[in-house]
Amino acid sequence: MSQRIPTPSPSRAEGPVSQDRGEAAIEGSGAHHRSASPILSRATGVHALDEARLDEWLARHLDGFGHGLDIRQFEGGQSNPTYLIESLERRIVLRKKPPGNLLPTAHRIEREYRILSSLASSDVPTPAVLGLCEDASVIGTSFYLMEYLDGRVFIDPRLPDLPAAERRALLLAAVAGLAAIHCVDIERTGLESLIRPGDYLGRQLRRWRQQYEASRTDDIEAMDRLAEYLQSYHTEYLSAVREPTAIFERMRRASLVHGDYRLGNLLFALHEPRLIGALDWELATVGDPLADLAYVCMAFHHDVAGYSMLEARGEAVSGIPDEHELIEHYLRARGLGDISASEAPCLQIPHWNFYLAFSCFRFAAILQGVYRRGLEGNAASSQSLSKREMVRTFAEAGYGLCR
């Protein structure tokens, strides 16, 4: 990266804190403030950065650096360590690979950087990227830089500290943002390199099964049964859909997919329920948009505290749109409003329970990776060791959807 990047003018709006919610912003403690300000702390141990070398590198490539840094790490993320970097003149965000041995295909921040660069010309709100460094001698791994924007991140989908009206508006804004991702023009944004031949769902099933096996620590019968069921169902019904309906084909037409789209990866304006940044594009690719939609709606099909849109007894939360309304809003935002005339559009999506069960399987596999890296001491969050039982919980929720 040889081009110097100037200091933003004072009038430039600050945008999303691009904190890592990576392999699942997996907090779920329930203690979330209304403003949902990101929690920052001094990085220690394997996550501490060489401040002098980083400051020297930044001084060569970005205006506003070279006179000392203040570095703090965002807490809560589980995948790629993410830091707030401040100088006397400037504030930016740095995102890097974690140290240690990494799973294949994981933590591809170079790819994430290029996706964010391409999305700058789209209608999807994302932080502006400032540069990529692939020289591991600077801080030990590759990293990229992006602008800092001030906003709110929410983890618990029930949004317990918001009034009912704002809960509703915020979640509708979230699914409209998902629709915007699925409407991105792949060719115009230069994202053709994400297109892979063959069946997206089949690739995803293989990938997450391999990732789970590579990080496996316990025998979880529900996870094994769920994996077998999903593979069998996919082979029989979805690898070559028999007599697909026109509606189904329109809904699942290949698009840009985020891969980890949930509240913990979204940034909202400070004083209004407006989406200003979709974060953590590590898993993005071109694939089946219904997989993203089911990942959002998965929260209606379990009652895990901190991850569910339902109360502990499965009751609705005041202000939270139900699954049908969220899907209708998504379809309208995606330009498929003619499909949303049904009173229960999710019942019109063929194989919907498969998509939901797959979402549970993928999330459980992600959690298992987080737990394994916690055992090995290179997880980005101190919360990683608490994920062991959650793997079983989400596997059982997914398997329950198969029956």
FENQUILIN-V622151 format. One record per backbone hydrogen bond with DSSP energy under -0.5 kcal/mol. CO is the residue of the C=O (numbers start at 1). NH is the residue of the N-H. E is the energy in kcal/mol with one decimal. If there is no record, write none. Layout:
BEGIN
CO NH E
CO NH E
END
This chain:
BEGIN
4 6 -0.6
5 63 -2.6
9 12 -1.9
16 18 -0.9
17 19 -2.6
19 21 -0.5
21 24 -0.7
21 25 -1.1
22 24 -7.0
24 26 -2.2
25 27 -1.8
30 32 -1.3
36 153 -1.6
39 75 -3.0
41 73 -3.5
44 47 -1.8
45 48 -1.5
49 51 -1.3
50 54 -2.3
51 55 -2.7
52 56 -2.2
53 57 -2.2
54 58 -3.0
55 59 -2.3
56 60 -1.0
57 60 -0.6
57 61 -0.9
58 61 -0.8
58 62 -3.3
61 5 -1.6
62 65 -0.7
64 89 -0.6
70 86 -2.5
72 84 -3.1
73 41 -1.9
78 380 -0.8
79 81 -0.6
81 96 -2.4
82 74 -2.6
83 85 -0.6
83 94 -2.5
84 72 -2.0
84 86 -0.5
85 92 -2.7
86 70 -2.6
90 87 -2.9
91 148 -0.7
92 85 -2.8
93 146 -2.3
94 83 -3.1
95 144 -2.4
103 106 -1.7
107 109 -2.0
108 112 -1.9
109 113 -2.6
110 114 -1.8
111 115 -2.1
112 116 -2.4
113 117 -2.2
114 118 -2.0
115 119 -2.1
116 120 -0.6
117 120 -0.9
118 121 -1.2
119 122 -2.0
123 125 -0.5
125 278 -2.8
128 147 -2.8
131 145 -2.8
133 143 -2.4
134 136 -0.9
135 138 -1.6
136 140 -1.9
142 97 -1.5
143 133 -3.2
144 95 -2.4
145 130 -3.0
145 131 -1.1
146 93 -2.6
147 149 -0.5
148 15 -1.1
149 151 -0.5
152 268 -2.8
155 157 -0.6
156 159 -2.2
159 162 -1.8
163 167 -2.2
164 168 -2.2
165 169 -2.2
166 170 -2.6
167 171 -2.3
168 172 -2.2
169 173 -2.0
170 174 -1.8
171 175 -2.1
172 176 -1.9
173 177 -1.9
174 178 -1.7
175 179 -2.1
176 180 -1.9
177 181 -1.7
178 182 -2.0
179 183 -0.8
180 183 -0.6
181 184 -1.4
184 186 -0.9
185 189 -2.0
186 191 -2.6
187 190 -1.2
191 194 -2.1
192 195 -1.8
194 286 -1.0
198 200 -0.5
199 203 -2.1
200 204 -2.6
201 205 -2.5
202 206 -2.1
203 207 -2.9
204 208 -2.7
205 209 -1.8
206 210 -2.4
207 211 -2.7
208 212 -2.1
209 213 -2.4
210 214 -2.3
211 215 -1.2
212 215 -0.6
212 216 -0.7
213 216 -0.6
218 220 -0.8
219 221 -0.6
220 224 -1.9
221 225 -2.7
222 226 -2.4
223 227 -2.3
224 228 -2.1
225 229 -2.6
226 230 -2.7
227 231 -2.1
228 232 -2.4
229 233 -3.1
230 234 -2.6
231 235 -2.3
232 236 -2.1
233 237 -2.9
233 238 -0.7
234 238 -1.4
234 239 -2.6
238 241 -0.7
241 244 -0.7
245 249 -2.2
246 250 -2.1
247 251 -2.3
248 252 -2.0
250 253 -0.7
255 287 -2.8
257 285 -1.8
260 262 -0.9
262 265 -2.3
263 154 -0.6
263 266 -2.3
265 279 -3.3
267 276 -2.9
267 277 -1.5
268 152 -3.2
272 274 -2.3
274 269 -2.7
277 267 -2.8
277 279 -0.5
281 284 -1.4
285 257 -3.3
285 287 -0.6
287 255 -2.3
287 289 -0.7
288 291 -1.6
288 292 -0.7
289 293 -2.1
290 294 -2.5
291 295 -1.5
292 296 -1.5
293 297 -2.3
294 298 -1.7
296 299 -1.2
297 300 -2.4
298 301 -2.2
299 309 -2.5
304 307 -2.3
304 308 -1.2
309 317 -0.6
311 314 -2.4
315 311 -3.3
317 320 -2.0
319 321 -0.6
322 326 -2.3
323 327 -2.3
324 328 -2.5
325 329 -2.6
326 330 -2.3
327 331 -2.7
328 332 -2.4
329 333 -2.4
330 334 -1.7
331 336 -3.4
332 335 -1.6
336 339 -1.9
336 340 -0.6
337 340 -0.7
338 341 -0.6
339 342 -0.8
342 345 -0.5
344 347 -1.8
345 348 -1.6
346 349 -0.9
348 350 -0.9
349 352 -1.3
351 354 -0.5
351 355 -1.8
352 356 -2.3
353 357 -2.8
354 358 -2.8
355 359 -1.9
356 360 -2.0
357 361 -2.2
358 362 -2.8
359 363 -2.5
360 364 -2.4
361 365 -2.3
362 366 -2.3
363 367 -2.6
364 368 -2.2
365 369 -1.9
366 370 -2.1
367 371 -2.6
368 372 -2.6
369 373 -2.2
370 374 -1.8
371 375 -2.1
372 376 -1.7
373 377 -0.6
373 378 -2.0
373 379 -0.7
374 377 -0.7
381 384 -1.2
383 386 -1.7
384 387 -1.5
385 388 -0.6
387 391 -1.4
388 391 -0.6
388 392 -0.8
389 393 -2.0
390 394 -2.6
391 395 -2.0
392 396 -2.5
393 397 -2.0
394 398 -2.4
395 399 -2.5
396 400 -2.1
397 401 -1.1
398 402 -0.5
399 402 -1.1
400 403 -0.8
END
